Amino acid sequence: MDTSPENPQLLFLMRQRPGSIGGVQSHCRRLVQGLNGAFDIETVQFQGPAWASVFYFPGFYRQALNSRALLVHCDDALTALIGRVIRAKSDKAVVATVHGHDVTLPFPWYQEAMTRALKAMDAVVCVSRATAAAVRRRGIDPGKIHVIPNSCGEIPEPLEKNEELYQAVENLTGINLRGRKVLFSLGRPVRRKGFDFFIREVFPHLPPDCVYIVAGPKITEPRWSKPLAGLVGRKWVDLALITLGQDSLHEQLVHLSRRSRVHYLTDVSDRLRRLLFAASDLFIMPNRRIYGDMEGFGIVALEASACGLPVVATGIEGITDAVVDGRNGFCVPENDPAAMVRIIKRLLENPVELQGLAHKAAQFCRQVFSPARIASQYEALFHKILADRRPELKCAPPGGGKAPP
């Protein structure tokens, strides 16, 4: 397929597999789908475990240099390390999208290499204002930094809270939600998510008809972590686990789920996810700051909002871009369980306010975070970069490169 000025070609390097669980993976999948009509797109995907992805960087390099693509997109700051080499060894433009955690990992060697890589990019796309601030603190040219949030995915058809829904949930989980106020959290069971904090400090102060469900993939701390901690210290092992995405709360959540009205589900199907979104009254994001880690955006807040499920979240880091007070939920201060109790009680005790917020949440996602709107912002940026590097490609992008209203 020949590259033409009307339809320049992109190459996406994907260290994070689009088919796996997580905000970065969902973002990559939706972005490729959203841009597929505007560009000819090639993708190079690493298929192995995340910890081994750096060993595939020579493959990324080789395929990028052999590609006819004029612009290479790196899916995170780590992939930008090989993107910098591609940029130096070819006439291709290189852009990286960074998410938060990939910028803040505090290993000195990584910080030095990552900062050099981001400085070499033609543009650095940050998924939130908090991520952009972290990038600026590392000396990246502000003119290269662009804030484009994640998208919410397609808005699903709403499911009614009826006997059929409750029976389906009970058949899949054994949990009877009839007549209960359901609080739901979804995500990887890692420390920054704060699920254990919510169970210990917030949930005991909520009405007795409340049920709390935590769902996500099963992640366990590797066996080598405890022996290694005895040799190098727990701090360095914790940072290694954060890097690998294995700073697991799994064992704690198994223990905490023995408490009355608390349920911990692992490896839930897409169907069960949708059923739980529909059966719940509030989505809970009790995040906390963890050294070396960061919640760059919180795409799960948009998944909940798109289903008409209001969000109560800790107002830190990139979450404040995904959860806007009065539009799709409310943010509360970090480490303030009383504030979280107050807002949850207020919403549960005022069904009219809760119903109105549920309606506004889906509208908010549709207006601000639709896949088409987010893809159009990337499309405009990519056209500009291509035109700046290759004047013969100067042409107006489809729709003028403007986000749809």
VENZIPE-V358898 format. One record per residue. N is the residue number from 1. RES is the residue in one small letter. PSI is psi in whole degrees, 0 to 359 (none if undefined). D_LAST is the distance of its C-alpha to the last C-alpha in Angstrom with 2 decimals. Layout:
BEGIN
N | RES | PSI | D_LAST
N | RES | PSI | D_LAST
END
This chain:
BEGIN
1 | m | 120 | 33.22
2 | d | 140 | 33.13
3 | t | 133 | 30.45
4 | s | 158 | 29.23
5 | p | 330 | 27.31
6 | e | 339 | 24.58
7 | n | 67 | 24.32
8 | p | 156 | 25.61
9 | q | 142 | 26.73
10 | l | 151 | 25.90
11 | l | 123 | 28.34
12 | f | 120 | 27.34
13 | l | 120 | 30.20
14 | m | 97 | 29.99
15 | r | 325 | 32.58
16 | q | 118 | 30.80
17 | r | 124 | 31.05
18 | p | 335 | 27.75
19 | g | 352 | 29.74
20 | s | 179 | 31.11
21 | i | 136 | 30.00
22 | g | 158 | 27.91
23 | g | 320 | 24.57
24 | v | 316 | 25.34
25 | q | 317 | 26.29
26 | s | 319 | 23.23
27 | h | 313 | 21.01
28 | c | 314 | 23.05
29 | r | 313 | 22.96
30 | r | 325 | 19.20
31 | l | 316 | 18.67
32 | v | 316 | 21.26
33 | q | 318 | 19.87
34 | g | 331 | 16.32
35 | l | 354 | 17.87
36 | n | 331 | 20.62
37 | g | 342 | 19.20
38 | a | 336 | 18.65
39 | f | 156 | 21.97
40 | d | 126 | 25.46
41 | i | 132 | 25.85
42 | e | 147 | 29.10
43 | t | 141 | 29.52
44 | v | 113 | 32.61
45 | q | 132 | 32.92
46 | f | 130 | 35.68
47 | q | 358 | 37.06
48 | g | 190 | 39.54
49 | p | 150 | 39.52
50 | a | 323 | 37.29
51 | w | 339 | 40.37
52 | a | 4 | 41.59
53 | s | 328 | 38.47
54 | v | 335 | 39.81
55 | f | 348 | 42.72
56 | y | 359 | 40.39
57 | f | 323 | 39.19
58 | p | 327 | 41.80
59 | g | 317 | 40.24
60 | f | 313 | 36.78
61 | y | 312 | 38.46
62 | r | 314 | 40.43
63 | q | 328 | 37.64
64 | a | 317 | 35.26
65 | l | 332 | 37.94
66 | n | 346 | 38.75
67 | s | 151 | 35.17
68 | r | 0 | 33.90
69 | a | 144 | 30.52
70 | l | 342 | 29.56
71 | l | 132 | 27.42
72 | v | 130 | 28.41
73 | h | 126 | 26.17
74 | c | 135 | 28.09
75 | d | 346 | 26.84
76 | d | 181 | 28.30
77 | a | 329 | 30.55
78 | l | 317 | 33.69
79 | t | 333 | 32.71
80 | a | 340 | 32.09
81 | l | 317 | 35.87
82 | i | 335 | 36.48
83 | g | 325 | 33.42
84 | r | 319 | 35.30
85 | v | 318 | 38.28
86 | i | 318 | 36.26
87 | r | 321 | 34.76
88 | a | 331 | 38.32
89 | k | 7 | 39.94
90 | s | 175 | 37.55
91 | d | 18 | 35.34
92 | k | 144 | 32.23
93 | a | 147 | 29.29
94 | v | 131 | 28.81
95 | v | 141 | 25.86
96 | a | 138 | 26.18
97 | t | 127 | 23.76
98 | v | 152 | 25.60
99 | h | 341 | 25.26
100 | g | 286 | 27.78
101 | h | 322 | 31.00
102 | d | 342 | 31.49
103 | v | 329 | 31.50
104 | t | 352 | 33.75
105 | l | 123 | 36.66
106 | p | 18 | 39.57
107 | f | 124 | 42.05
108 | p | 316 | 43.17
109 | w | 321 | 43.49
110 | y | 316 | 40.00
111 | q | 318 | 38.48
112 | e | 313 | 40.29
113 | a | 318 | 39.34
114 | m | 319 | 35.69
115 | t | 317 | 35.32
116 | r | 320 | 36.92
117 | a | 314 | 34.63
118 | l | 327 | 31.39
119 | k | 333 | 32.82
120 | a | 347 | 33.38
121 | m | 153 | 29.83
122 | d | 332 | 27.71
123 | a | 150 | 24.84
124 | v | 115 | 24.64
125 | v | 125 | 21.41
126 | c | 137 | 21.69
127 | v | 354 | 19.93
128 | s | 167 | 20.22
129 | r | 325 | 21.43
130 | a | 319 | 24.79
131 | t | 319 | 25.17
132 | a | 321 | 24.34
133 | a | 320 | 27.02
134 | a | 323 | 29.47
135 | v | 316 | 28.92
136 | r | 322 | 29.42
137 | r | 342 | 32.61
138 | r | 13 | 33.97
139 | g | 17 | 33.85
140 | i | 139 | 31.00
141 | d | 119 | 29.82
142 | p | 333 | 26.77
143 | g | 341 | 25.44
144 | k | 349 | 25.29
145 | i | 130 | 23.38
146 | h | 131 | 19.64
147 | v | 112 | 17.99
148 | i | 116 | 15.63
149 | p | 170 | 15.85
150 | n | 162 | 16.87
151 | s | 164 | 14.77
152 | c | 354 | 15.77
153 | g | 180 | 16.78
154 | e | 142 | 16.36
155 | i | 117 | 16.30
156 | p | 159 | 19.93
157 | e | 133 | 21.45
158 | p | 147 | 23.03
159 | l | 138 | 26.81
160 | e | 146 | 28.99
161 | k | 94 | 31.47
162 | n | 181 | 34.58
163 | e | 322 | 37.94
164 | e | 318 | 36.77
165 | l | 311 | 34.28
166 | y | 324 | 36.93
167 | q | 322 | 39.54
168 | a | 318 | 37.42
169 | v | 316 | 36.90
170 | e | 322 | 40.62
171 | n | 324 | 41.66
172 | l | 333 | 39.78
173 | t | 341 | 40.57
174 | g | 8 | 43.42
175 | i | 126 | 41.50
176 | n | 112 | 41.70
177 | l | 5 | 38.64
178 | r | 131 | 39.63
179 | g | 14 | 39.78
180 | r | 154 | 38.43
181 | k | 118 | 35.57
182 | v | 123 | 34.04
183 | l | 133 | 32.69
184 | f | 134 | 31.34
185 | s | 141 | 30.90
186 | l | 131 | 30.03
187 | g | 173 | 30.64
188 | r | 136 | 33.33
189 | p | 68 | 36.40
190 | v | 164 | 36.63
191 | r | 323 | 37.63
192 | r | 341 | 34.38
193 | k | 335 | 32.93
194 | g | 21 | 35.53
195 | f | 321 | 36.27
196 | d | 322 | 39.94
197 | f | 315 | 39.27
198 | f | 317 | 37.44
199 | i | 319 | 40.30
200 | r | 316 | 42.98
201 | e | 337 | 41.62
202 | v | 307 | 39.05
203 | f | 322 | 39.70
204 | p | 343 | 43.34
205 | h | 8 | 42.23
206 | l | 160 | 39.96
207 | p | 153 | 41.29
208 | p | 347 | 43.56
209 | d | 7 | 41.34
210 | c | 145 | 38.69
211 | v | 139 | 38.47
212 | y | 127 | 36.91
213 | i | 127 | 35.94
214 | v | 130 | 35.30
215 | a | 145 | 34.38
216 | g | 179 | 34.01
217 | p | 153 | 35.91
218 | k | 117 | 39.55
219 | i | 122 | 40.15
220 | t | 149 | 43.68
221 | e | 131 | 45.22
222 | p | 154 | 47.37
223 | r | 332 | 51.13
224 | w | 348 | 51.74
225 | s | 316 | 49.79
226 | k | 313 | 52.60
227 | p | 321 | 55.44
228 | l | 325 | 53.42
229 | a | 325 | 52.61
230 | g | 338 | 56.36
231 | l | 317 | 56.73
232 | v | 351 | 53.83
233 | g | 145 | 52.58
234 | r | 327 | 49.89
235 | k | 313 | 47.36
236 | w | 326 | 47.27
237 | v | 318 | 47.17
238 | d | 318 | 44.21
239 | l | 322 | 42.33
240 | a | 319 | 43.27
241 | l | 321 | 42.02
242 | i | 316 | 38.67
243 | t | 320 | 38.41
244 | l | 356 | 39.17
245 | g | 29 | 36.95
246 | q | 23 | 40.16
247 | d | 74 | 40.66
248 | s | 142 | 40.97
249 | l | 9 | 41.16
250 | h | 308 | 42.26
251 | e | 320 | 45.86
252 | q | 319 | 44.98
253 | l | 325 | 42.49
254 | v | 315 | 45.13
255 | h | 314 | 47.52
256 | l | 334 | 45.12
257 | s | 355 | 44.11
258 | r | 348 | 47.70
259 | r | 154 | 46.85
260 | s | 134 | 46.42
261 | r | 11 | 42.96
262 | v | 131 | 41.51
263 | h | 135 | 40.58
264 | y | 118 | 39.79
265 | l | 139 | 38.56
266 | t | 151 | 38.43
267 | d | 53 | 37.00
268 | v | 147 | 34.94
269 | s | 165 | 33.58
270 | d | 322 | 29.95
271 | r | 315 | 31.05
272 | l | 322 | 32.62
273 | r | 312 | 29.62
274 | r | 320 | 27.51
275 | l | 319 | 30.38
276 | l | 322 | 30.75
277 | f | 316 | 27.10
278 | a | 326 | 27.56
279 | a | 349 | 30.99
280 | s | 160 | 30.17
281 | d | 328 | 29.42
282 | l | 145 | 28.18
283 | f | 133 | 27.23
284 | i | 129 | 29.30
285 | m | 85 | 28.76
286 | p | 47 | 31.97
287 | n | 160 | 31.61
288 | r | 158 | 34.06
289 | r | 135 | 34.55
290 | i | 129 | 36.91
291 | y | 128 | 38.55
292 | g | 354 | 37.35
293 | d | 170 | 34.40
294 | m | 141 | 30.83
295 | e | 98 | 27.88
296 | g | 330 | 25.26
297 | f | 298 | 22.26
298 | g | 59 | 23.18
299 | i | 335 | 21.11
300 | v | 333 | 23.23
301 | a | 324 | 21.61
302 | l | 325 | 18.32
303 | e | 319 | 20.49
304 | a | 313 | 22.06
305 | s | 321 | 18.98
306 | a | 333 | 17.48
307 | c | 6 | 20.80
308 | g | 28 | 20.56
309 | l | 110 | 23.14
310 | p | 153 | 22.93
311 | v | 136 | 24.09
312 | v | 120 | 26.92
313 | a | 159 | 27.21
314 | t | 127 | 29.20
315 | g | 69 | 27.11
316 | i | 156 | 28.10
317 | e | 220 | 26.80
318 | g | 351 | 23.42
319 | i | 328 | 23.29
320 | t | 346 | 22.01
321 | d | 333 | 18.66
322 | a | 335 | 18.50
323 | v | 114 | 19.93
324 | v | 124 | 18.78
325 | d | 127 | 21.28
326 | g | 353 | 20.53
327 | r | 315 | 17.16
328 | n | 11 | 18.53
329 | g | 206 | 22.09
330 | f | 146 | 24.40
331 | c | 145 | 26.02
332 | v | 160 | 29.74
333 | p | 152 | 32.07
334 | e | 145 | 33.74
335 | n | 38 | 37.25
336 | d | 77 | 36.98
337 | p | 328 | 37.79
338 | a | 320 | 38.51
339 | a | 321 | 34.97
340 | m | 321 | 33.60
341 | v | 315 | 36.20
342 | r | 313 | 35.26
343 | i | 325 | 31.54
344 | i | 313 | 32.28
345 | k | 317 | 35.00
346 | r | 315 | 32.92
347 | l | 319 | 30.17
348 | l | 330 | 32.75
349 | e | 356 | 34.80
350 | n | 81 | 31.98
351 | p | 331 | 30.58
352 | v | 314 | 28.48
353 | e | 318 | 26.65
354 | l | 317 | 26.40
355 | q | 319 | 25.03
356 | g | 320 | 22.39
357 | l | 323 | 21.35
358 | a | 317 | 21.33
359 | h | 316 | 18.87
360 | k | 328 | 16.53
361 | a | 313 | 16.93
362 | a | 320 | 15.54
363 | q | 319 | 12.50
364 | f | 314 | 12.06
365 | c | 316 | 12.38
366 | r | 322 | 10.00
367 | q | 322 | 7.08
368 | v | 325 | 8.55
369 | f | 24 | 10.99
370 | s | 148 | 10.30
371 | p | 322 | 12.55
372 | a | 319 | 10.28
373 | r | 315 | 8.00
374 | i | 317 | 11.45
375 | a | 324 | 13.20
376 | s | 328 | 11.12
377 | q | 319 | 12.17
378 | y | 319 | 15.68
379 | e | 315 | 15.65
380 | a | 319 | 15.09
381 | l | 315 | 17.76
382 | f | 320 | 20.15
383 | h | 318 | 20.04
384 | k | 315 | 20.85
385 | i | 317 | 23.68
386 | l | 319 | 25.09
387 | a | 323 | 25.09
388 | d | 323 | 26.81
389 | r | 330 | 29.46
390 | r | 89 | 29.91
391 | p | 331 | 29.47
392 | e | 348 | 30.10
393 | l | 3 | 26.81
394 | k | 115 | 24.80
395 | c | 155 | 22.27
396 | a | 127 | 18.62
397 | p | 156 | 16.71
398 | p | 131 | 15.02
399 | g | 12 | 11.83
400 | g | 8 | 13.07
401 | g | 15 | 12.28
402 | k | 144 | 8.82
403 | a | 140 | 6.38
404 | p | 151 | 3.79
405 | p | none | 0.00
END
